[in-house]
Amino acid sequence: MRIPAIAVSLLTVIACDRGAPAGAPDAGAQAAAEAAPPASASAPPPASAAASADPGGAADAGAPAAPAEGAADAGPPAADPSRLSVEGRVVQGGLVRAKLTGKLRRMSFPGHRVTVSDEGEFLIAFSRNAPAQEKLTITFDDGQVLEKIFDVEQRTFEVDKVDNLPENMVKLDMATRVKLTQADKKLDAVRNRYTKKSCYKDGFIWPSKGPITSRYGQPRVLNGTEGGIHWGVDIAAPVGAPVRAPACGKVVFVEKDLPLSGHTMIIDHGHGLTSTFIHLHGFAAKVNDEVKQGQVIATVGMTGRTNGAHLDWRMNLFETRVDPELLVTPTK
């Protein structure tokens, strides 16, 4: 019996929501102990400097020490803004490329971990719930400090309401929850690694062809119950349709029958940026394979908890979810 397109679209989203093993949501940044950053990675900030000794000898116990004559508390020298270049759209779910001129001492960004390559290049992602402004603070090896304020474009995410679903597709049993937790830890460890690849520089293409049935960031309400956030973009396609690498990279994860997600693959594009493909039917690449943009890596399926064939494509910068649609040419 042919399933109506609308019904398939509604039901295929289920496996992409509640508890799907695509990593932790943006609200809590994951630790990246598994990854060993390069030598140029930002160092932890130094401890607070000790208070200066009173130049005049003993002072009243309760009185603050007077600054030396002519001393100015101007703080560290400001770096020329041209020492930082940024390319990309600053928006919730967005990704930007950045590059420094000069040797880095340390860097601070509230949104996520930042790792800088030997060439001074790095990526910054803005989470689904990123505030209207976020500040990047860079301290160069010469002591100069550069502060970059990002005005983050805010988005509205349409709520998806799906009713009349079987309860086992909404309320997960304890055994399934335990398996999801185990899968989450495994996927988080893979996504939090840093590699020196820079495949993202060549841009991204759509991994599959078909109508978009669900988008990044949509909150789900299933049978009147909150069902989490959909973190990928769903592309409707028949079982067996080719899935192509959206950019070059290295296959770092291939596993069948993950709870809810089914057959799953992850490609590392470099500098902490990864693509995850779920509900696959079969694999055309294996772990440690180097793949080129456009190369067939898998086939579309309906494995896991879904009632219709589609590809769910997700992207992460370390622990931060990225909207794949922002990195490709819009579909017609």
Solvent accessible surface area in square Angstrom, and as a share of the most:
residue,aa,sasa,rsa
1,M,226,1.01
2,R,223,0.81
3,I,65,0.33
4,P,88,0.55
5,A,85,0.66
6,I,134,0.68
7,A,36,0.28
8,V,33,0.19
9,S,30,0.19
10,L,74,0.37
11,L,34,0.17
12,T,3,0.02
13,V,3,0.02
14,I,5,0.02
15,A,0,0.00
16,C,0,0.00
17,D,7,0.04
18,R,65,0.24
19,G,41,0.40
20,A,10,0.08
21,P,3,0.02
22,A,1,0.01
23,G,9,0.08
24,A,26,0.20
25,P,73,0.46
26,D,25,0.13
27,A,99,0.77
28,G,40,0.38
29,A,72,0.56
30,Q,59,0.26
31,A,85,0.66
32,A,25,0.19
33,A,97,0.75
34,E,103,0.46
35,A,10,0.08
36,A,88,0.68
37,P,68,0.43
38,P,20,0.13
39,A,112,0.87
40,S,35,0.22
41,A,21,0.16
42,S,36,0.23
43,A,52,0.40
44,P,115,0.72
45,P,106,0.67
46,P,87,0.55
47,A,96,0.75
48,S,112,0.72
49,A,101,0.78
50,A,98,0.76
51,A,100,0.78
52,S,102,0.66
53,A,92,0.71
54,D,48,0.25
55,P,103,0.65
56,G,70,0.67
57,G,47,0.45
58,A,109,0.85
59,A,61,0.47
60,D,110,0.57
61,A,117,0.91
62,G,80,0.77
63,A,51,0.39
64,P,128,0.80
65,A,58,0.45
66,A,75,0.58
67,P,114,0.72
68,A,60,0.46
69,E,181,0.81
70,G,79,0.76
71,A,65,0.51
72,A,88,0.68
73,D,151,0.78
74,A,90,0.70
75,G,50,0.49
76,P,86,0.54
77,P,80,0.51
78,A,89,0.69
79,A,8,0.06
80,D,82,0.42
81,P,105,0.66
82,S,87,0.56
83,R,42,0.15
84,L,18,0.09
85,S,66,0.42
86,V,51,0.30
87,E,108,0.48
88,G,50,0.48
89,R,129,0.47
90,V,34,0.20
91,V,0,0.00
92,Q,11,0.05
93,G,0,0.00
94,G,1,0.01
95,L,17,0.08
96,V,1,0.00
97,R,79,0.29
98,A,6,0.05
99,K,94,0.40
100,L,8,0.04
101,T,92,0.53
102,G,43,0.42
103,K,149,0.63
104,L,26,0.13
105,R,104,0.38
106,R,64,0.23
107,M,20,0.09
108,S,68,0.44
109,F,18,0.08
110,P,95,0.60
111,G,29,0.28
112,H,12,0.05
113,R,55,0.20
114,V,13,0.08
115,T,6,0.03
116,V,3,0.01
117,S,6,0.04
118,D,87,0.45
119,E,116,0.52
120,G,10,0.10
121,E,27,0.12
122,F,1,0.01
123,L,6,0.03
124,I,0,0.00
125,A,1,0.01
126,F,0,0.00
127,S,24,0.15
128,R,32,0.12
129,N,90,0.46
130,A,3,0.02
131,P,73,0.46
132,A,61,0.47
133,Q,110,0.49
134,E,16,0.07
135,K,86,0.36
136,L,0,0.00
137,T,33,0.19
138,I,0,0.00
139,T,9,0.05
140,F,0,0.00
141,D,71,0.37
142,D,88,0.46
143,G,17,0.17
144,Q,56,0.25
145,V,28,0.16
146,L,11,0.06
147,E,103,0.46
148,K,72,0.31
149,I,81,0.41
150,F,5,0.02
151,D,99,0.51
152,V,7,0.04
153,E,79,0.36
154,Q,94,0.42
155,R,75,0.27
156,T,133,0.77
157,F,31,0.13
158,E,128,0.57
159,V,69,0.40
160,D,30,0.16
161,K,145,0.62
162,V,4,0.02
163,D,86,0.44
164,N,149,0.77
165,L,15,0.08
166,P,72,0.46
167,E,94,0.42
168,N,103,0.53
169,M,30,0.14
170,V,3,0.01
171,K,132,0.56
172,L,15,0.08
173,D,89,0.46
174,M,138,0.62
175,A,63,0.49
176,T,19,0.11
177,R,93,0.34
178,V,72,0.42
179,K,116,0.49
180,L,9,0.05
181,T,70,0.41
182,Q,111,0.49
183,A,6,0.04
184,D,38,0.20
185,K,143,0.61
186,K,92,0.39
187,L,1,0.01
188,D,21,0.11
189,A,22,0.17
190,V,12,0.07
191,R,2,0.01
192,N,1,0.01
193,R,112,0.41
194,Y,21,0.08
195,T,47,0.27
196,K,138,0.58
197,K,52,0.22
198,S,41,0.27
199,C,14,0.09
200,Y,12,0.04
201,K,81,0.34
202,D,112,0.58
203,G,30,0.29
204,F,23,0.10
205,I,68,0.35
206,W,45,0.16
207,P,1,0.01
208,S,9,0.06
209,K,186,0.79
210,G,31,0.30
211,P,91,0.58
212,I,31,0.16
213,T,38,0.22
214,S,3,0.02
215,R,117,0.43
216,Y,3,0.01
217,G,0,0.00
218,Q,23,0.10
219,P,29,0.18
220,R,1,0.00
221,V,38,0.22
222,L,1,0.00
223,N,46,0.23
224,G,65,0.62
225,T,54,0.31
226,E,137,0.61
227,G,1,0.01
228,G,28,0.27
229,I,40,0.20
230,H,0,0.00
231,W,20,0.07
232,G,0,0.00
233,V,0,0.00
234,D,0,0.00
235,I,1,0.01
236,A,28,0.22
237,A,11,0.08
238,P,99,0.62
239,V,69,0.40
240,G,38,0.36
241,A,19,0.14
242,P,61,0.38
243,V,0,0.00
244,R,99,0.36
245,A,0,0.00
246,P,0,0.00
247,A,0,0.00
248,C,36,0.21
249,G,1,0.01
250,K,63,0.27
251,V,0,0.00
252,V,29,0.17
253,F,14,0.06
254,V,41,0.23
255,E,56,0.25
256,K,124,0.52
257,D,107,0.55
258,L,11,0.05
259,P,26,0.17
260,L,12,0.06
261,S,1,0.01
262,G,1,0.01
263,H,21,0.09
264,T,1,0.00
265,M,0,0.00
266,I,0,0.00
267,I,0,0.00
268,D,9,0.05
269,H,0,0.00
270,G,0,0.00
271,H,8,0.03
272,G,1,0.01
273,L,0,0.00
274,T,3,0.02
275,S,0,0.00
276,T,2,0.01
277,F,0,0.00
278,I,4,0.02
279,H,0,0.00
280,L,0,0.00
281,H,102,0.45
282,G,21,0.20
283,F,57,0.24
284,A,61,0.47
285,A,11,0.08
286,K,137,0.58
287,V,65,0.37
288,N,99,0.51
289,D,39,0.20
290,E,109,0.49
291,V,5,0.03
292,K,156,0.66
293,Q,70,0.31
294,G,22,0.21
295,Q,72,0.32
296,V,53,0.31
297,I,0,0.00
298,A,0,0.00
299,T,35,0.20
300,V,0,0.00
301,G,0,0.00
302,M,86,0.38
303,T,31,0.18
304,G,41,0.39
305,R,64,0.23
306,T,18,0.11
307,N,52,0.27
308,G,5,0.05
309,A,22,0.17
310,H,2,0.01
311,L,0,0.00
312,D,0,0.00
313,W,0,0.00
314,R,1,0.00
315,M,1,0.01
316,N,4,0.02
317,L,1,0.00
318,F,4,0.02
319,E,13,0.06
320,T,6,0.03
321,R,3,0.01
322,V,0,0.00
323,D,3,0.02
324,P,0,0.00
325,E,37,0.17
326,L,51,0.25
327,L,41,0.20
328,V,15,0.09
329,T,106,0.62
330,P,109,0.68
331,T,63,0.36
332,K,252,1.07
